[in-house]
Amino acid sequence: MANRDIKDLANHSESLFFDTRDMERRLDSSSEKDDYGTLRVPGDWRFTARSSAWSWMGLSTAIAYPLTGALLTLAFGAFSVMIGFLISMVLVGFGVYYTSLKSANEGIGKDLMSRSTYGYFGSALNTLFVGIYLVILFSLETSVIAGSLAEYLPSVPYWLVVLLIIAVFIPLGIYGMVWIAKLQTVTFFLYVIGIGLVFIGLFSGWSELTNAAFAGEWWKLNPNNVPASWMTIVGATGAWMGAFGFMNIFASTDITRMTRRSERKKIAVLQVVINSVINSFLIGAMGIFFLASSNGVNPDPGVTFVWVLGPLGLLLVFVTQLRGNVMNMYLGTLAFDNVLAQITKKSYMRSWLLIPFVLLGFIMVVSSFLQYFSTIATFAGVVFASWVGSTFGESLLVRPLYKIPKWSEFRRAYLPNINWIGFTSLIIPIIIGMMATMGVWGDALRATSVFVSLLLAFIFPVMLAAVLGKEKTIQQYFKRIPEVPIIEAETMTCFVSGETEHKSDFVLCPFHGDNWISSTTCATEKKCNKMCQFKSAQNTIPIDQSI
């Protein structure tokens, strides 16, 4: 692989590697269901920054945020948790701004972005983990509704209550962002009214069990009298970042990828406000206030809502969980869609995966699985920290140093099965971080395990690249240098599938007679044995499949 080939990529227009068009969105009912889950989002199917941000706001109202803030206060004290929120704001703000710019610029989400970092099959590991974790969050949110509803329907079996709730969610998760944006608009106003009534009730003394008068200096709340120290601050920060912060840095790209390129800076700023200021600080702090209002007894905001508003509180719980769980289903099925496409070499509709997704969630809710959520979240923090660290390490350190293009390649024809620089930088910090979490090296490393994983994952890529050398490092990113179609038209038609997509989606295939085929056709081809990676295609042939 000649170094000049990499340099040549920089001489071509970005429009040959991703869709740079800025067009009016076209209506397409099939695309509204899968939202181009396994492809770059084309320029004629993008939304405004406001619509994208509005859809993502659904997660901000999830009860899991204030609930976790309250639980962390019981474990570490409000002072340490609040400091942890501030640290999280900085980390999440930087991470989200970077990934939002990249995803909106290239029309690419977390799953396709990972392929360039970890390899075509290597990326399936973290994508699968994200999908499973989103099922866990779905089941957690569902259990909150089920618990509240079971209080009003004690004669109905708990499993049946859960089943009825999930049955409501399924039809709401069929469609993608078009439907999500509409749903979030309608339910947002109900949420604001409901939360407003809760605060009015707390300050007006509507409930004897919870009252704002009990809160006092709520930011100093420390029910278990845990001494504040650097270990409690780091521990609280790591737990909060592990549960939500690190994952949101990448999960938000599944929404920002659909934002118009001309508004990529706008969506980046909006995502920073949502994920850094609102999700990482305000919503968590609200959970501490609710806990303080109950005299430090009740950490569950859902229970607080019912205590203050009665049946209306139950409705508010349902609205909050509905908004969050629709997003959990959307993001989770996108992740599973990509993993299945990589493993089975078949193309699926994202909506088809809803049934196994909610079935797995149902099993988690009715079993004792969620009792171990705090432990699961801690280990998830190590995994997500390693994911963030390795991705930013290879992107900010390795790519500039070795002149590797900053855009992310996702097409099977050009990627190795595993990018050992990224994959190794993910796996080793995970193993070390989990051992530290289990206390193998003492309490200090147990408290800092998430940040140990983050730091190791960040520096490993450049260290491994130095060991491999320039040529082998480049080979981790490109099994063969991407062919560039010499064509003026923006779109091409695949002669195998008949699909018409942007030209950046196509690859030159020696198995199909040195013809240009779509990345979907390439990904689903089972007979070629990736011969393109050891047999050169003739990139000078004329292109007659354009329209």
N, C-alpha and C positions, 0 to 999 in steps of 0.2 A: 504494500500500500504506500504509494508515494506521497510525501508530505505536500507536494504541490497540489494534489487533488483536494485536500482540505482547504488550501488557500483559494483554489478556484471557486469553491462554494460561496466565498465572500464576494466574488465578482458578479454573482447573479442576483437578480431582484428577489426580494423576500416573497413576492407573489408566487414564486415557483415552489416555495416550501410551506406556505400557509396562505389562506385566503385574506387578502388585504382590502377587499372591496367593502364599501360602506353603503348599503342599499336599504330600501324599504323591505320590511319583513313580508315574505309571502306566506299565504295560508296553506297548510298541508296537514290534513287530519292525521295521517299516519305518523308524521314527524312530531305532532303534538303529543303523541303517546311515548315515543322513545327519545325525543329531543337529541338525536344524533349521539347516542350514548357511546358508540364505538368509533366515531369519526370526529374530525374537527368540525365545529359548527360553521357552516358556510356564511358568507357575508350577507346573503339574502334571507337569513333566518336569525337575525339578531334583534335584541330588545334594547330599550333605553336603559340607562343606568338606574333611573328611578324604579322601573319595573323590576329589574334584577334585585336591587337592594330591598325593595318592598317584599319580594318573595322570601328572601333570606331572613327577614325580620320575624318570620314564623317561629324560628328557634329561640328567639329572644324571650318569648313569652312562656316557654316551657317551664314547668314547675321544678324540673331537675336543677336549674340554676339556683334559685333561692333555697331549695332544699339542701343542696350541697354546701352552700354558704353557711347555712345553719349547722349542719353536721360537722363542718370543719371548725366552727366556733366551739362546739362541745369538745372537740379534740385538741385544739390549739389555743383557744381564746380569741376574742374579737380583734384585739390589737394586732396580733401576729397575722391573722387572716386578712385584715385590711391592708397591712403592709404588703402581704402576698398579692392582693388584688392590684396594687399600684405597680409592683414589679411585672405582673402579668400583662398589664396594660401596655408597657413598653415592649415586651417580647412579642406579644400578639400583634401590636400595631405595626412593628417593623415587618414581621413575617407576612401578615395579610396584605400589606401594601405591595410588597414584592410579588407575591403569587397572584394578586388581583390584576396587576399590570400585565403580567405574563400571560395569564389565562385569557383575558379579554383581547390582548393583542393577537394571540395565536388561535383563539377559539378552542382551547384545550382544557380539559379538566384534570382532576387529580390522577385518574386512572391512566390516561394516555400520557400524561406528564411523567409518570413513574417509569414508563417503558424505556425512556431514554436514560434514566438514572440507573435502573436495575437490570435492563435487558428485557427482551420480549416476554420470556416466561418468568424471569426473576421478579418482575413487577407484580405477578399474580399473588405472591405471598402477602405483601402489605395490603394489596387491594382486598384480598379475602378477609384479612383481619379487620379492616375497616368495615366491610359489610357485616361481619359478625357482631362487631361492637355496636353498630347502628341497630341491629336486631335487639341487642341488650337494652339500648336506650329506648327503643320502641316498647319493649316489654315493661321497662321501668315506668314509663309514662302511662301505659295501659293499666298497670297495677294501681297507680294513684287514682285513676277514675274508678276502677273496679272496687277499690277499698271504700271510696266515698259512697258509691252507689249501693254497695252491700249494706251500709248502715241504714239505708232507707228500705231495702228489700231483704230483710234478714231471713225470710223463708225461702228465698231463691238460692239454689246451690251456687257457690262461688264460681265454679268452672263455667256455669251457664251464663252468669253475669259477664265474665270475661269474653265468652264466645259471642254474646250479643254485641258487646262493644267493638270487638274486632270485625264483626259482620258489617258494622257501620263504616269502618275505616276502609274496607276493601274497595268499594266503588269510588271512594274519594281519592284513591291512589293510582287509578288507572291512567289518568292523563298527566302530562308533564307541566312545564312551567306556565303555559297559557292558563290552565285551570288553577294552578297554585296561586298565581298572582291575583286572580279574581277571588278565590277563597280567602286569601290573606286580607284583602281589602274589606270584605264583608265582616269577617270575624274580628279585625283589629279594633273597630269601633265598639263592638260588644266587650272586648277585653278592657279597653280604656275605661268604659263606663263601669264595668265590674270592679276593676282595681280602685277606681275613684271612690266607689261606694264602700269598699273595704276600709280604706283610710278614713273616710268620714265616720264609719262605724267604730273604728278603733279610737279615734279622738273624741267621739261623742258618747262612748261607753255603752254601745249596743249589746255587748257580751260581758258576762261576769268572768269568763274564763280567759279572755284576752283583751287587753286595754292598753292604749298608748301611754297611759299614766304609769304603767309598770316599766316602760322602756327606759326612762331616765337617760343616762349617758350610755346608750345602747352600743356605741362603738368601743366601750370598755368592758362589755359583757364577758364574763369568764366563769360559767356555771361550775366547771370542774376545777377551778383555781390552778390552771396550768401556768407555771412560771414562763414569762416571755423571754426568749433567747434567740440567738441566730438559728438554732436548730429548729425551733418551732416556726420561725418565719420561713425558712427554706422548706421545711416539711409542708407547711400550708400552701406555699407557692407551687411546689412540685405536685401536690395532690390536685390543686385547682387547674394547673396547666395540663396535667395528665388526663383529667376527666373531660376537659373541654378545649382548653387553649390551643394545644398543639394540633389536635384534630381539626379544629376550625380553620387553622391556617391553610390547610389543603382542601377540606370539605367545602369551603366557600367557593372554591374554583368551579365546582359543578354548576354554580349559578352564574358567576362572573364570566365564564366562557361564552355565555350567550349574550353578552353586552356588546354593543357596537364598538368597533375599534376607535372611532372618533371620540368616544366617551370613556375610554379606558382609564384616564386619570381621575375622572369624576367618580367612577365606580370604585376605584382604589381608595379614594378619600372616604366615600360613603361606607365602604366595608370596614375601614379603620374605625370610624365612629361607632358602627354597630358592634363589631367584635371586640374592640379595645375598650371603648368608653362604656357602652351599654352592657354588653355581655360579660366582660371581664371585671367590671366594677359595680355599676349601678344595680344590676339585677341581683348579684351576689350580696351586696350590702342590704338590699331590701329583705333578703332572707334572714340576715342577722337581726334586723329591726323586728320582723315578725316573731322571731324566737324570743327577743327581749320583751315583746309585748305580752308574751305568755308566761312571764317570770322565769324564762329559761327552761320551761318544761316541754313545750311542743315545737319540734323542728320542722314539722310538715306544714307548708303553706296551704295545702289543700284542706287540711283540718281547720286551719285558721279561717279560711274562706267560709266554711260551713258554720263554724261557731259564730261568726259575725253576721252572715247573710242568710243562713238557713238554706232552704231549697234554691234560692238564687246563687248561693255560694257553690252549690253542687253544679249548677249550670255554668258558672265561671270556671270551675275545674275542668269541665268538659270542653269548653271553648279553648282554654289554654293548651290542653293536651291534644286537642284536634289540630291546632295550628302546628304544634311541634311534631306530632306523629306523622302528619302528611309529609313533612320534610324528611323525617327519618326513613319513611318508606321509599321516597323518591331517591334519596342519596344511597340507601342500602341496595336497592334493586339495580341502580346504575353500576355499583361496584360488582355485584354478582353477575350482571350482564357481561361485563368485561372479562371477568375470570372465566366464565363458561365459554365465551367466544375464543379465548386463548387456548383453553384446554381441549375443547371438543372440535374446534375448527368449524363451528356453525354459527350463523347469525341468528340472534334471538330478538324478540320484542321485549323491551324492559317490563311492560305490563304483565307478561306471562309469568314473571317471577314473583308476583305479589302473593300468590297462594302459598308457596313454600316459605316465603318470608314471614307471613303472618302466622303460619302454622308453627314455625320454630319459635316465634314470639309467644304464642299461646302456651306452648310447653314450658317455656321459661317462667311465665307468670304463675301457672298453676302448680309448678314444682317448687322446690326449696332453693332453686338456682339463685334467685335475686338476693338471698340472704348473704351471699358472698360478694355482693356488688362492690363494697369498699376495697376488698382485696383485688378483685378484677380490675377496678379502675386504677389501682396503684401499678399493677403490671402493665396495664394499657398505657399508662403514662410513660413508662420506660420505652415501650415500642414506638409510641408516637414521637417521643423526643429523639429517638434514633432515626426515625424517618425524616423529621425536620432537619436534624443535624447533617445527615449524609447527603440529603438533597441540596441544602444550601452550601455544604462544603464542596461538593463537586461542581456546583454551578458558579459559585463566587471565586473559587480558588483554582480548580483544575482547568475549567474551560478557558478562562483568559490566559492562563499560563501556557497552554498548549495550542492556542488558537483554534479551539473547537467551537463551531457555531453555537450561539446562545439559544437558538430555537430548539425545541424538543422533537426528535424524530420518533415516530410511533409505528411506522409501516414495517410489517414483518420481513419484507424482502431486504431491508437494509440494516436490520438490527441483529446482533448476536443473541443467542438464547439467554445468556446471562452477562451483564456488565459486572465483572468481578470487582471493579473499583467501588461502585455504588453498593453492590450486594454484600460484599464483605464488610463495608463500612456500616451497613445496617445490622447484620447478624451479630458480629462480635460485640458491639456496644450493648445490644439487647441482652446477650448472655451475661456480660459483666454487670449490667444494670440490674438484672433480675437477681443475681447472686448477692449484690449489695443490698437490694430490697429485702432479701431474706435474712439479712444481718450477718452474712458470712464474715465480713470485715469490720464489724462493730457498728455502734449507733450513729457515729458521725457520717459514715458512708451510706448507712441506711437512709438517713434524712436527706442526703444529697444525691441519691441514686439516679433520680431523673436528670439532674444537671450533669452528673458524671457521664451518663449515656449521651446527652446532648453534645457535650464538649468532645468526647471521644469520636462520635460520629462525624463531627464537623472537621476534625483534623485528619482523620484516617484517609479520606480520599486523596489528598495531596501527598501524603506519605506513601501510599500505595502506588500512585502515579510515578513518583520519583524512583521507586524500586523497579517498576515495569519499564520505564523509559518512554520516550516520545512515541515511537511507532506502535508499540503494544498498547499504550494508553489510548491512542486514537482508535485502535481496533476494538476497544471496549465500547465505543460509541457508534461505530459504523463497521459492520461486517463487510460491507462494500460501500463505496462512495455513492450517494444517491445520484441517479441519472436525472438529467434535466431536459424536459421536453422543449423542443424549439417550436413554439407555437404562439400565435398572437391571441387567439381566442381564450377566454377565461375558463371555459368548461370543455370537458372531453366525455365521450361515451365509451363505456367498456364493451368490447365486442363479445365478451363472454356472458355477462349478466344483463347487458342493456342499460345499466345504470349511468346516469349523467351526473357527474360531480365536478367540483373545481379541479383544475389540472394538478394542483398540489397533492391531490389524493391518489394519483396514479403512479404505478411503478412499471418499469420496463422488464418484461418477463421472458427469459429464454425458453422456458417450458412451453409457453403459448406462442412459440414462433417469433420471438423478439417483438411482440406486440405490447402495447400499453394496456394494462388492466387496472381496475380499481383496487384500492387497498382491501376492501371487503372480499373481493374475489380472491385476492392473494392470500388473505388470512384463512379462507375456507378451503383452499386447495390442499387436498390430502395426498396427491400422487407425485408431486414434484420433488419431495424430499429437499426442498430449499436449494435446488441445483443452481439457482441464481447466485449463490454465495461462493460457488467454486467454478462457475462457468460464466465468463463475461458476456454481457449482452451488447449489441451494437447500438450505441446511443446516437448514432448519426442517421438512423433510418428515418424516412419521412413519416409524418403523422397524418393519417387521413381519417381518424376517428373524431375529429373536433366538430363542434357545431357552432 
